[in-house]
Amino acid sequence: MSDPDWLLWAREIQAIAQTGLAFSKDPYDLDRFTALRRLAVRIMAEHTGAEPGRIAGLFAAEAGYATPKVGVRGAVFDRSGRILMVRETADENRWTLPGGWAETNQTPAQSVAREVFEESGYHVRPVKLAAVWDRAKQAQPPTLFSVVRMFFVCTLEGGSPATSLETSEVAWFAEADVPADLSLRRTLPHHIGRMFAHWRDPGLATEFD
């Protein structure tokens, strides 16, 4: 499953408009790129029911050459082979692998270690880049922007369970006990299954696309 065509087209129109507005000097071209951005807003608003002004504001906040946003997720395993999960407050306290956006001036590995600590209280060490997946190819609910996520297998280094503003519970699960109420915008059952596979067999090749 992939994102619907209208969403792919609207994202592409927005990306063309954003890049054109960043690099064009001709005032007529700038007007055309602005019109393209308005068209992308109209398409998004028509299909999502969102307020056009809010979408326009999100698009206008993007500057420079348009590229996918980069997220990170950590698959942390303890000595018993259980995986670490947290309840996401922004999604009705559903379960997910800890993670978030990669940060400026941090490597992806540093970003995932930071995210895991902030959301769970545990210090971890990323040991393998298990997957680099385009969100649109992962049968997840559509989102405004193009997103690529990097999934790291991590080992537990220390710390203790602690919730945060973003999480309401922290727990470890064996593969057979992974909860069904997942935050599907962040983590799919397929993701978790593949992370267990990479933990059991570190020699597996990194998965992508």
Buried (B, 14 or more C-beta within 10 A) or exposed (E): EEBEEBBBEBBBBBBBBBBBBEEBEEEEEEEBBBEBBBBBBBBBBEEBEBEEEEBBEBBEEBEEEBEBBBBBBBBBBEEEEBBBBBBBBEBEBBBBBBBBEBBEEBEBBBBBBBBBBBBBBBBBEBBBBBBBBBBBEBEBEBBBBBBBBBBBBBBBEEEEBEBBEBBEBBBBBEBEEBEEEBBBBBBBEEBBEBBBEBBEEEEBEEBEE
